Amino acid sequence: MKIAIVGSGLSGLACADQLVAAGHRVSLFDKARGPGGRMSTRRLDTVVGQVSFDHGAQYFTARDQAFQTVVNQWQDNGIAARWPGAGPDAWVGVPAMNAPIKALAARHDVTWSLRIDGLVKNDDGWQLQSDGQIIETLFDNVILAIPAEQAADLLASWDKDFLAVAAHTVSAPCWTLMLAFAESLQTDKIAVRDDPVIGWAARNSDKPGRTGPDSWVIQASPDWSLEHLEDSQDQVISILSARLADILGVALPDPLVASAHRWRYARSGKADQNALYNEDLKMGVCGDWLIGPRVECAWLSGTALARIILA
């Protein structure tokens, strides 16, 4: 079959791996400029060199045996390593969180910077639509590997049951602050968890394989992010910086970098399903939001959908 996958995060790439291995032709499409999704990394230049921030997922775990095998392969290939700072079962991409996604995407046909905003089906198969223009290529099967809110928009005309699942599985937003300093902050703390304002903060430069100046990623709690969703970046930088200083008990020097990023769909919901597939329409849906808000769940969902299609 010739299969289109909308979304090139871990779930879409895991699904593509299985389908291509079985002999099918897969094309992936993503609105982002490059690989990462929720495992994104941002690189910024400073006067003392480049600094990177894992401003999406901070680490991941590998509890499923099949995913453990994949992660061990990543480790053997030098693109993943354990990060004791977040716990004994924490893993990160090396030299940045998006390294495994980059490696997976490199072996597939991925079109970047293309937002798919509609689907068209006729007797010959599926076509994708972007900016109101229909892409000529015909596909036998279409897969949505995107957040629930975005999947709902594309499902609305095709499968009401799938639409209902997506519409009722809401993601939590997250404001993320990225700070870098010329000199390391005078604190022994590597990570901060479960503050009413800051749900998670970590010294990003403590992760294995990281270089450059002292860098921190501060992620606001879901409740705070929702309450302040429409705040300006300057407001978020000011409030979260002050809160971090209070928690660490240090005065923050003037940063080399202070940048805030708003994730509208950060922490996924949980639909308690592995994947969705409509055999009559030849349409599937996968993503972490179907199983739970963990990186591993994205891989499990994409793999599960491929197995359903192959069966």
N, C-alpha and C positions, 0 to 999 in steps of 0.2 A: 504494500500500500504506500501511497504518498500521503504523509501526515504533516499537518501544521500544528505547531505548539506555540501558543501565545504566552510569553513569559519565559525568561531564560535564567531564573533563579535555580536554586538547588532542586526543587521539585520537578521543574520542566526538564532540566538536564538529566536528572536521574531517570525520568521516564524515557527520554531520548536515548540514553545509553542502552536500555533494555530493548527498545524497538529496533534500533540500528543493528544491535547484535543479532537480532532475529531476521535481519535482511530487509527491513523496511527503509524507505527514504524519508528522512525527517528534516523539516525546515523550522527553525525557531525564530521568533520575532519579539523584540523587546524595545520598550520606549526609552530605556536608559542608554547612556553613551557607551557603556562598557559593562563587563561582568561584575556581579556583586549581589544585587538585590538587598535583602536584609543583612547579608554578610559583606556590605560595602566597606571600602576603605577610602579615606580622603587624604590626599597629599598636598601639603602647602609649603611654599618656600618662605624661609626666614633669613635674617641676616647672618645666622650661624649655621645655615644648612637646611635641607628639607626635613620636614617632620610629617609623620603619618599618624592618622587617627582611625581606629576601627569604630566608626560612629554608628554602626548598626548593631548586630549581634556581638556581644563581648567575648563569648566563648561558646563551646558546644560540648555535649556529652555523647557518649556512644554506648548505649545500653542494649540495643538490639544486636544479636550476634552477627547478622549479615552486615549491618552498618559498621560494627566493630572491624570486620574484615576490610571494608572499604577504607576506614580511617587508618588502619595499620598500613595499608598500601600507600596512603597519603604520607604517612610518617616515613616509610621507606624511600619515597620519592622526594623527601625533604620539603614538603609543602604543608605539613602539620606537625605540631609538637604539643606535649603536655605543658600546661601552665599552672604550676603549684599555687600561684598567688590567688587563684579563684577556687581552689579545692583539688583534691586528689583525682577527681574524675573529669577535670576541665581540660579541653583541647582548644587550640587556636590555629588559624592558618599562619604559615610562615613564608615570606617575611611579613605578610599582612593577612588579615582575615579573609580577604577575597582570593587568596592564592588557590585554594581548591576549586573555586568556581571558575577562575581563569583557566585552570588546567582542563576542567571538564568541557568548558565552552570551546577550547581550542580544537577539539576533535569533532566539532559539529558545525553545520551550516547555520550560522546565526546572523540575522540582520539586526543591527543596533539602531537606535535613534528613530524608531518607527512605532508610533502609537497606533494600535489596532482599535478602532472605535465602532466597528460593525462587522457582522457576519452575513454572508449571502449564500443560500443553498438552492441548487436546482437539481435536475435529474442527473447531471454529470458530476456533481460533488459540491464541495465548499469553496467559497472564495472569501478573502479577507478584504476589509475596507479600512482605509486610513485617510483622515481629513476629507471624508466624503467621496474619496476616489476608490474604485474597486481595483484591487490587484488582480491581474489577469490569470495568474497561476491557479489551477484547479487542484484541490486536495480531496482524497477519499475520506479523510478523517480529520477532525479538528479537536484540539485539546486546549483547555484553559488552565494555565498554571500561574495564576495571578491572585492577589488578595481577594477576599470574599466580596468586598464592596465593588471592585472592578469587574469581577466575574459576574456579579448580579446584572450589571449594565448590559453585558453581552448575552446573558442567558434569557433576558426578558422576553424575547420574541420566539424562544425555541422550546424551553422546558420549564414549565411552571413549578414542578416539584423541585428541580435543582435550584431554581430561582428562590424558592421559599427557604431552602437550606442556607443559601448564601446570604439572603437578606436578614436572616435571624442570627448570623454568626458575625458579630460586630468586632472589629479590631479596636484596640486601645491606642490612642495617640501617644507621642513621646517627643518632648523637647530635649535635644541633645546639645550640650555645650562642649566645645573643644578648646582646651587651653594648652599653651606651651610656654615654657620659661627658660631663660638663659642659664639659670642655675637651679639645681634640684630643690624642691620644697623640703624643708627640714621636718620630715615626718617619717615614721617607720611604717605607716599604714600604706597598704597597697590597694585595698578595696574598701568601699563603704557600701553598706546595704540597708535597705528598708527604713530609710528616713521618710517622714511624711512629705518632704519636699523633694529630696533626692532619693530616687529608688535605687540607684546604683551609681557609684563613681569608682574609677580605677586609674591607677598609674599605667597608662597604655605603654609607656616605654619600658615597663617591667616585663612585658611579654617577650618570649624567646624570639630572637631574630630581629628585634627592633633596634634601630640606630637613630641618632639625632638627639636633640635636646629633650629635657624632661617634659613629657606630655601627659595630659589627663583627659579622660572622657567622662563627662558628667551627664547622666540621664535622669531627667525629672521623673517623679512617680506618675503613674497613669492619671490619678485624680488631679494632681497639680497641673499636669499637661493639659487635661481637658478643660480645667478652669481657666487656664491662661493660653488657650489655643491660639487666640488671635492677638496676643501681645506682640510687640515688635521684637526684633532680634536684640536690640540694645537693652530693652527691659529684661529679657530673659538672661542675657549675659550678666547684667548687674545683679539680679536676684540670686541666680545659681552660684555665681562666683562668691558672693557674700556668704551664702549658706555653706559652701564647701570650706571656706576659711574658718567659719565657726566650728564645724564638725572636726576639722583637722587641728584646730587650735593654733593656727599659724596665720601670719599676715601674708597675703598673696602679693608678690612683687608685680610690677607692670608686666603683662604677658607679651611674649613675642607674637602670639596668635591668640585671638579670642573670637571664636566663630560659633554661631548657633544654627542648628538644623532642625526643622520641624518635620517629624515623621507623622503623617496623618494616619497611616496604617502600620503601626510599629509592632505591638504585641498582638498576635492573632487570637481570634476566638477559638472555640472548640466545638465541632459539630458531631463528634463521636462517630465518625465514619472514616474509612480508609481512603476511599476515592469514589467518584460518581461516574457512571457510564451509561449512556443511552445507545443501545445496540441499533435501534431502528434509525436514529438520526446520525449515528457514527460520531457522537460527540462525548467527550470526557472532561472531567474536572479533577484537578489534584492541587494539593497545597498543604502547608502546615496547619492551616485553619480547620481542616477537616479532622485532624487527629489531636493537635495540641500545639501550644506556642513554644516549640523547641526546634532548633535547626534539624535535629535528627528526624523529626516528624515530617519535615518537607521531603527528605529523601525517602522515607518510608511510604509516603502517599504517592509520590511519583512512580516509585517502583511497583506499588500495588496496582496502580492504574494500568501500567504497561502489561502486567501479568493478566489483568482482566481482558484487555484487548487481545493479547496473544492467545488466550484460552478460547 
